[in-house]
Amino acid sequence: MFNICNHIYTKVDDKGYQYCIKCNKAKLIGLPKCIHKWKTIDTLEKENILTKNTIGFIYIQQCTLCGEINKITIP
C-alpha cells in the first residue's frame, strides 16, 4: 500500500518546502511544523468478526502540503 522512497530533495521553494523528485513528498525547512491540510485518500470499514456488521470506519489521510500520512479511526 505504501511505497518506500530514498528521497532526493530539490532546492527550497519560496514557501520553505523541499520536494522529493521521485515521490513528490515535501519537507518543511526553517519553520517549526507543517500546518496540515488533510485529504482523505482511502476509507476502510471496520466490521465485527462474528456478525460481519460494520462497526466503524478507518480514514487514511494525506497532507496535501508535506505528504504526511494520518489514520483516523471512528468507532
Biopython code that builds the backbone (N, CA, C, O; Angstrom):
import numpy as np
from Bio.PDB.StructureBuilder import StructureBuilder

atoms = [
    (1, "MET", "N", (0.825, -1.187, 0.000)),
    (1, "MET", "CA", (0.000, 0.000, 0.000)),
    (1, "MET", "C", (0.874, 1.257, 0.000)),
    (1, "MET", "O", (0.602, 2.208, -0.733)),
    (2, "PHE", "N", (1.926, 1.255, 0.828)),
    (2, "PHE", "CA", (2.793, 2.422, 0.901)),
    (2, "PHE", "C", (4.143, 2.077, 0.299)),
    (2, "PHE", "O", (4.698, 1.014, 0.577)),
    (3, "ASN", "N", (4.669, 2.964, -0.517)),
    (3, "ASN", "CA", (5.965, 2.759, -1.140)),
    (3, "ASN", "C", (7.055, 3.386, -0.291)),
    (3, "ASN", "O", (6.855, 4.427, 0.334)),
    (4, "ILE", "N", (8.217, 2.733, -0.279)),
    (4, "ILE", "CA", (9.363, 3.279, 0.426)),
    (4, "ILE", "C", (10.225, 3.995, -0.608)),
    (4, "ILE", "O", (10.502, 3.448, -1.676)),
    (5, "CYS", "N", (10.645, 5.205, -0.295)),
    (5, "CYS", "CA", (11.407, 6.020, -1.242)),
    (5, "CYS", "C", (12.671, 6.525, -0.571)),
    (5, "CYS", "O", (12.631, 6.992, 0.567)),
    (6, "ASN", "N", (13.791, 6.433, -1.270)),
    (6, "ASN", "CA", (15.023, 7.092, -0.826)),
    (6, "ASN", "C", (14.974, 8.494, -1.407)),
    (6, "ASN", "O", (15.343, 8.713, -2.561)),
    (7, "HIS", "N", (14.516, 9.437, -0.602)),
    (7, "HIS", "CA", (14.203, 10.781, -1.072)),
    (7, "HIS", "C", (15.425, 11.534, -1.589)),
    (7, "HIS", "O", (16.503, 11.486, -0.995)),
    (8, "ILE", "N", (15.234, 12.226, -2.704)),
    (8, "ILE", "CA", (16.202, 13.172, -3.251)),
    (8, "ILE", "C", (15.442, 14.485, -3.389)),
    (8, "ILE", "O", (14.552, 14.616, -4.229)),
    (9, "TYR", "N", (15.806, 15.462, -2.548)),
    (9, "TYR", "CA", (15.036, 16.694, -2.466)),
    (9, "TYR", "C", (15.581, 17.794, -3.383)),
    (9, "TYR", "O", (16.778, 17.857, -3.663)),
    (10, "THR", "N", (14.675, 18.651, -3.839)),
    (10, "THR", "CA", (15.011, 19.811, -4.663)),
    (10, "THR", "C", (15.445, 20.969, -3.771)),
    (10, "THR", "O", (15.533, 20.819, -2.552)),
    (11, "LYS", "N", (15.710, 22.099, -4.365)),
    (11, "LYS", "CA", (16.029, 23.305, -3.600)),
    (11, "LYS", "C", (14.786, 23.790, -2.868)),
    (11, "LYS", "O", (13.663, 23.448, -3.241)),
    (12, "VAL", "N", (14.990, 24.584, -1.830)),
    (12, "VAL", "CA", (13.889, 25.130, -1.033)),
    (12, "VAL", "C", (13.136, 26.160, -1.872)),
    (12, "VAL", "O", (13.741, 27.059, -2.455)),
    (13, "ASP", "N", (11.787, 26.017, -1.930)),
    (13, "ASP", "CA", (10.990, 26.983, -2.699)),
    (13, "ASP", "C", (10.658, 28.201, -1.837)),
    (13, "ASP", "O", (11.103, 28.293, -0.693)),
    (14, "ASP", "N", (9.878, 29.132, -2.384)),
    (14, "ASP", "CA", (9.589, 30.389, -1.677)),
    (14, "ASP", "C", (8.715, 30.206, -0.438)),
    (14, "ASP", "O", (8.650, 31.108, 0.397)),
    (15, "LYS", "N", (8.037, 29.059, -0.295)),
    (15, "LYS", "CA", (7.216, 28.794, 0.890)),
    (15, "LYS", "C", (7.975, 28.000, 1.945)),
    (15, "LYS", "O", (7.429, 27.719, 3.012)),
    (16, "GLY", "N", (9.224, 27.634, 1.667)),
    (16, "GLY", "CA", (10.046, 26.920, 2.635)),
    (16, "GLY", "C", (10.004, 25.412, 2.505)),
    (16, "GLY", "O", (10.440, 24.713, 3.419)),
    (17, "TYR", "N", (9.489, 24.877, 1.389)),
    (17, "TYR", "CA", (9.386, 23.431, 1.195)),
    (17, "TYR", "C", (10.460, 22.927, 0.242)),
    (17, "TYR", "O", (10.891, 23.634, -0.668)),
    (18, "GLN", "N", (10.885, 21.672, 0.477)),
    (18, "GLN", "CA", (11.698, 20.928, -0.457)),
    (18, "GLN", "C", (10.879, 19.721, -0.880)),
    (18, "GLN", "O", (10.240, 19.090, -0.039)),
    (19, "TYR", "N", (10.882, 19.383, -2.177)),
    (19, "TYR", "CA", (10.099, 18.263, -2.688)),
    (19, "TYR", "C", (11.020, 17.165, -3.205)),
    (19, "TYR", "O", (12.039, 17.438, -3.840)),
    (20, "CYS", "N", (10.646, 15.911, -2.921)),
    (20, "CYS", "CA", (11.385, 14.766, -3.442)),
    (20, "CYS", "C", (11.117, 14.665, -4.946)),
    (20, "CYS", "O", (9.966, 14.731, -5.379)),
    (21, "ILE", "N", (12.176, 14.507, -5.738)),
    (21, "ILE", "CA", (11.985, 14.428, -7.187)),
    (21, "ILE", "C", (11.438, 13.062, -7.616)),
    (21, "ILE", "O", (10.991, 12.910, -8.753)),
    (22, "LYS", "N", (11.469, 12.057, -6.712)),
    (22, "LYS", "CA", (10.950, 10.727, -7.046)),
    (22, "LYS", "C", (9.467, 10.585, -6.696)),
    (22, "LYS", "O", (8.673, 10.154, -7.533)),
    (23, "CYS", "N", (9.088, 10.947, -5.461)),
    (23, "CYS", "CA", (7.722, 10.690, -4.996)),
    (23, "CYS", "C", (6.928, 11.957, -4.694)),
    (23, "CYS", "O", (5.743, 11.876, -4.371)),
    (24, "ASN", "N", (7.559, 13.119, -4.793)),
    (24, "ASN", "CA", (6.933, 14.425, -4.571)),
    (24, "ASN", "C", (6.568, 14.710, -3.110)),
    (24, "ASN", "O", (5.808, 15.639, -2.837)),
    (25, "LYS", "N", (7.101, 13.920, -2.168)),
    (25, "LYS", "CA", (6.894, 14.233, -0.754)),
    (25, "LYS", "C", (7.633, 15.525, -0.427)),
    (25, "LYS", "O", (8.733, 15.764, -0.925)),
    (26, "ALA", "N", (7.027, 16.346, 0.405)),
    (26, "ALA", "CA", (7.631, 17.628, 0.764)),
    (26, "ALA", "C", (8.085, 17.615, 2.212)),
    (26, "ALA", "O", (7.502, 16.937, 3.058)),
    (27, "LYS", "N", (9.137, 18.377, 2.481)),
    (27, "LYS", "CA", (9.520, 18.618, 3.871)),
    (27, "LYS", "C", (9.694, 20.114, 4.033)),
    (27, "LYS", "O", (10.166, 20.817, 3.139)),
    (28, "LEU", "N", (9.296, 20.572, 5.205)),
    (28, "LEU", "CA", (9.320, 21.994, 5.512)),
    (28, "LEU", "C", (10.656, 22.342, 6.138)),
    (28, "LEU", "O", (11.077, 21.713, 7.108)),
    (29, "ILE", "N", (11.320, 23.337, 5.587)),
    (29, "ILE", "CA", (12.641, 23.750, 6.056)),
    (29, "ILE", "C", (12.523, 25.113, 6.732)),
    (29, "ILE", "O", (11.907, 26.031, 6.191)),
    (30, "GLY", "N", (13.110, 25.237, 7.904)),
    (30, "GLY", "CA", (13.222, 26.532, 8.558)),
    (30, "GLY", "C", (11.997, 26.967, 9.349)),
    (30, "GLY", "O", (12.060, 27.975, 10.053)),
    (31, "LEU", "N", (10.901, 26.256, 9.259)),
    (31, "LEU", "CA", (9.721, 26.578, 10.039)),
    (31, "LEU", "C", (9.455, 25.437, 11.011)),
    (31, "LEU", "O", (9.853, 24.304, 10.744)),
    (32, "PRO", "N", (8.793, 25.706, 12.128)),
    (32, "PRO", "CA", (8.648, 24.685, 13.160)),
    (32, "PRO", "C", (7.894, 23.432, 12.716)),
    (32, "PRO", "O", (8.337, 22.325, 13.021)),
    (33, "LYS", "N", (6.794, 23.563, 12.023)),
    (33, "LYS", "CA", (5.995, 22.396, 11.676)),
    (33, "LYS", "C", (5.014, 22.754, 10.569)),
    (33, "LYS", "O", (4.646, 23.915, 10.395)),
    (34, "CYS", "N", (4.603, 21.745, 9.833)),
    (34, "CYS", "CA", (3.632, 21.943, 8.752)),
    (34, "CYS", "C", (2.243, 22.203, 9.339)),
    (34, "CYS", "O", (1.851, 21.580, 10.326)),
    (35, "ILE", "N", (1.515, 23.113, 8.732)),
    (35, "ILE", "CA", (0.111, 23.321, 9.070)),
    (35, "ILE", "C", (-0.662, 22.450, 8.091)),
    (35, "ILE", "O", (-0.954, 22.857, 6.966)),
    (36, "HIS", "N", (-0.992, 21.229, 8.548)),
    (36, "HIS", "CA", (-1.528, 20.196, 7.666)),
    (36, "HIS", "C", (-2.866, 20.578, 7.039)),
    (36, "HIS", "O", (-3.723, 21.192, 7.676)),
    (37, "LYS", "N", (-3.016, 20.199, 5.780)),
    (37, "LYS", "CA", (-4.287, 20.276, 5.063)),
    (37, "LYS", "C", (-4.563, 18.867, 4.578)),
    (37, "LYS", "O", (-4.022, 18.432, 3.561)),
    (38, "TRP", "N", (-5.424, 18.140, 5.327)),
    (38, "TRP", "CA", (-5.637, 16.722, 5.094)),
    (38, "TRP", "C", (-6.605, 16.461, 3.946)),
    (38, "TRP", "O", (-7.595, 17.171, 3.764)),
    (39, "LYS", "N", (-6.290, 15.423, 3.180)),
    (39, "LYS", "CA", (-7.151, 14.952, 2.107)),
    (39, "LYS", "C", (-7.313, 13.448, 2.311)),
    (39, "LYS", "O", (-6.316, 12.742, 2.460)),
    (40, "THR", "N", (-8.550, 12.941, 2.322)),
    (40, "THR", "CA", (-8.801, 11.515, 2.501)),
    (40, "THR", "C", (-8.421, 10.774, 1.229)),
    (40, "THR", "O", (-8.917, 11.082, 0.145)),
    (41, "ILE", "N", (-7.521, 9.779, 1.374)),
    (41, "ILE", "CA", (-7.083, 9.016, 0.214)),
    (41, "ILE", "C", (-7.645, 7.598, 0.202)),
    (41, "ILE", "O", (-7.612, 6.930, -0.831)),
    (42, "ASP", "N", (-8.167, 7.125, 1.352)),
    (42, "ASP", "CA", (-8.758, 5.791, 1.410)),
    (42, "ASP", "C", (-9.686, 5.704, 2.608)),
    (42, "ASP", "O", (-9.438, 6.325, 3.642)),
    (43, "THR", "N", (-10.760, 4.930, 2.468)),
    (43, "THR", "CA", (-11.709, 4.694, 3.550)),
    (43, "THR", "C", (-11.927, 3.186, 3.667)),
    (43, "THR", "O", (-12.210, 2.512, 2.677)),
    (44, "LEU", "N", (-11.794, 2.668, 4.882)),
    (44, "LEU", "CA", (-11.987, 1.247, 5.131)),
    (44, "LEU", "C", (-13.092, 1.066, 6.162)),
    (44, "LEU", "O", (-13.266, 1.900, 7.050)),
    (45, "GLU", "N", (-13.837, -0.030, 6.038)),
    (45, "GLU", "CA", (-14.878, -0.337, 7.022)),
    (45, "GLU", "C", (-14.313, -1.287, 8.063)),
    (45, "GLU", "O", (-13.613, -2.244, 7.732)),
    (46, "LYS", "N", (-14.626, -1.013, 9.337)),
    (46, "LYS", "CA", (-14.324, -1.959, 10.414)),
    (46, "LYS", "C", (-15.569, -2.801, 10.613)),
    (46, "LYS", "O", (-16.675, -2.269, 10.705)),
    (47, "GLU", "N", (-15.393, -4.114, 10.678)),
    (47, "GLU", "CA", (-16.574, -4.949, 10.884)),
    (47, "GLU", "C", (-16.352, -5.913, 12.039)),
    (47, "GLU", "O", (-15.229, -6.307, 12.352)),
    (48, "ASN", "N", (-17.465, -6.274, 12.658)),
    (48, "ASN", "CA", (-17.461, -7.228, 13.743)),
    (48, "ASN", "C", (-17.073, -8.592, 13.186)),
    (48, "ASN", "O", (-17.617, -9.021, 12.168)),
    (49, "ILE", "N", (-16.138, -9.278, 13.840)),
    (49, "ILE", "CA", (-15.647, -10.563, 13.347)),
    (49, "ILE", "C", (-16.750, -11.615, 13.336)),
    (49, "ILE", "O", (-16.815, -12.439, 12.423)),
    (50, "LEU", "N", (-17.605, -11.592, 14.334)),
    (50, "LEU", "CA", (-18.643, -12.618, 14.438)),
    (50, "LEU", "C", (-19.852, -12.346, 13.551)),
    (50, "LEU", "O", (-20.325, -13.243, 12.853)),
    (51, "THR", "N", (-20.352, -11.120, 13.574)),
    (51, "THR", "CA", (-21.594, -10.817, 12.861)),
    (51, "THR", "C", (-21.377, -10.238, 11.470)),
    (51, "THR", "O", (-22.317, -10.158, 10.679)),
    (52, "LYS", "N", (-20.154, -9.836, 11.163)),
    (52, "LYS", "CA", (-19.812, -9.203, 9.881)),
    (52, "LYS", "C", (-20.545, -7.875, 9.653)),
    (52, "LYS", "O", (-20.631, -7.401, 8.521)),
    (53, "ASN", "N", (-21.070, -7.277, 10.725)),
    (53, "ASN", "CA", (-21.718, -5.964, 10.626)),
    (53, "ASN", "C", (-20.662, -4.865, 10.715)),
    (53, "ASN", "O", (-19.654, -5.013, 11.406)),
    (54, "THR", "N", (-20.904, -3.770, 10.014)),
    (54, "THR", "CA", (-19.997, -2.627, 10.079)),
    (54, "THR", "C", (-20.123, -1.947, 11.435)),
    (54, "THR", "O", (-21.221, -1.605, 11.874)),
    (55, "ILE", "N", (-18.964, -1.753, 12.100)),
    (55, "ILE", "CA", (-18.982, -1.125, 13.424)),
    (55, "ILE", "C", (-18.219, 0.190, 13.451)),
    (55, "ILE", "O", (-18.169, 0.853, 14.487)),
    (56, "GLY", "N", (-17.629, 0.575, 12.334)),
    (56, "GLY", "CA", (-16.896, 1.836, 12.289)),
    (56, "GLY", "C", (-16.146, 1.976, 10.980)),
    (56, "GLY", "O", (-16.270, 1.149, 10.077)),
    (57, "PHE", "N", (-15.364, 3.044, 10.898)),
    (57, "PHE", "CA", (-14.614, 3.338, 9.684)),
    (57, "PHE", "C", (-13.195, 3.756, 10.025)),
    (57, "PHE", "O", (-12.932, 4.292, 11.102)),
    (58, "ILE", "N", (-12.288, 3.504, 9.095)),
    (58, "ILE", "CA", (-10.906, 3.956, 9.199)),
    (58, "ILE", "C", (-10.658, 4.848, 7.987)),
    (58, "ILE", "O", (-10.851, 4.431, 6.845)),
    (59, "TYR", "N", (-10.228, 6.077, 8.251)),
    (59, "TYR", "CA", (-9.943, 7.026, 7.186)),
    (59, "TYR", "C", (-8.436, 7.220, 7.095)),
    (59, "TYR", "O", (-7.797, 7.586, 8.081)),
    (60, "ILE", "N", (-7.866, 6.979, 5.927)),
    (60, "ILE", "CA", (-6.455, 7.218, 5.670)),
    (60, "ILE", "C", (-6.365, 8.568, 4.971)),
    (60, "ILE", "O", (-6.978, 8.784, 3.926)),
    (61, "GLN", "N", (-5.588, 9.473, 5.566)),
    (61, "GLN", "CA", (-5.487, 10.828, 5.040)),
    (61, "GLN", "C", (-4.033, 11.161, 4.741)),
    (61, "GLN", "O", (-3.116, 10.617, 5.356)),
    (62, "GLN", "N", (-3.838, 12.071, 3.778)),
    (62, "GLN", "CA", (-2.505, 12.541, 3.443)),
    (62, "GLN", "C", (-2.528, 14.058, 3.383)),
    (62, "GLN", "O", (-3.449, 14.653, 2.824)),
    (63, "CYS", "N", (-1.509, 14.679, 3.962)),
    (63, "CYS", "CA", (-1.397, 16.134, 3.920)),
    (63, "CYS", "C", (-1.036, 16.556, 2.501)),
    (63, "CYS", "O", (-0.110, 16.010, 1.902)),
    (64, "THR", "N", (-1.768, 17.525, 1.967)),
    (64, "THR", "CA", (-1.512, 17.990, 0.602)),
    (64, "THR", "C", (-0.267, 18.869, 0.526)),
    (64, "THR", "O", (0.230, 19.139, -0.567)),
    (65, "LEU", "N", (0.240, 19.316, 1.670)),
    (65, "LEU", "CA", (1.431, 20.174, 1.684)),
    (65, "LEU", "C", (2.722, 19.385, 1.854)),
    (65, "LEU", "O", (3.667, 19.566, 1.085)),
    (66, "CYS", "N", (2.768, 18.496, 2.873)),
    (66, "CYS", "CA", (4.029, 17.809, 3.171)),
    (66, "CYS", "C", (4.005, 16.319, 2.855)),
    (66, "CYS", "O", (5.062, 15.689, 2.843)),
    (67, "GLY", "N", (2.843, 15.736, 2.601)),
    (67, "GLY", "CA", (2.764, 14.326, 2.241)),
    (67, "GLY", "C", (2.658, 13.367, 3.411)),
    (67, "GLY", "O", (2.621, 12.154, 3.204)),
    (68, "GLU", "N", (2.606, 13.877, 4.646)),
    (68, "GLU", "CA", (2.495, 13.004, 5.814)),
    (68, "GLU", "C", (1.183, 12.225, 5.763)),
    (68, "GLU", "O", (0.154, 12.746, 5.335)),
    (69, "ILE", "N", (1.239, 10.950, 6.214)),
    (69, "ILE", "CA", (0.067, 10.076, 6.240)),
    (69, "ILE", "C", (-0.507, 10.059, 7.653)),
    (69, "ILE", "O", (0.238, 10.055, 8.633)),
    (70, "ASN", "N", (-1.844, 10.049, 7.754)),
    (70, "ASN", "CA", (-2.539, 10.071, 9.023)),
    (70, "ASN", "C", (-3.673, 9.069, 8.957)),
    (70, "ASN", "O", (-4.290, 8.893, 7.907)),
    (71, "LYS", "N", (-3.956, 8.400, 10.090)),
    (71, "LYS", "CA", (-5.058, 7.438, 10.148)),
    (71, "LYS", "C", (-6.018, 7.868, 11.242)),
    (71, "LYS", "O", (-5.602, 8.121, 12.373)),
    (72, "ILE", "N", (-7.307, 7.952, 10.909)),
    (72, "ILE", "CA", (-8.335, 8.297, 11.894)),
    (72, "ILE", "C", (-9.301, 7.121, 11.967)),
    (72, "ILE", "O", (-9.810, 6.650, 10.950)),
    (73, "THR", "N", (-9.544, 6.657, 13.193)),
    (73, "THR", "CA", (-10.490, 5.560, 13.402)),
    (73, "THR", "C", (-11.709, 6.104, 14.102)),
    (73, "THR", "O", (-11.605, 6.752, 15.144)),
    (74, "ILE", "N", (-12.875, 5.835, 13.523)),
    (74, "ILE", "CA", (-14.142, 6.255, 14.124)),
    (74, "ILE", "C", (-14.885, 4.989, 14.504)),
    (74, "ILE", "O", (-15.165, 4.142, 13.656)),
    (75, "PRO", "N", (-15.207, 4.864, 15.805)),
    (75, "PRO", "CA", (-15.812, 3.606, 16.281)),
    (75, "PRO", "C", (-17.050, 3.292, 15.520)),
    (75, "PRO", "O", (-17.693, 2.275, 15.780)),
]
sb = StructureBuilder()
sb.init_structure("model")
sb.init_model(0)
sb.init_chain("A")
sb.init_seg("    ")
for serial, (resi, resn, name, xyz) in enumerate(atoms, 1):
    if name == "N":
        sb.init_residue(resn, " ", resi, " ")
    sb.init_atom(name, np.array(xyz, "f"), 0.0, 1.0, " ", f" {name:<3s}", serial, name[0])
structure = sb.get_structure()
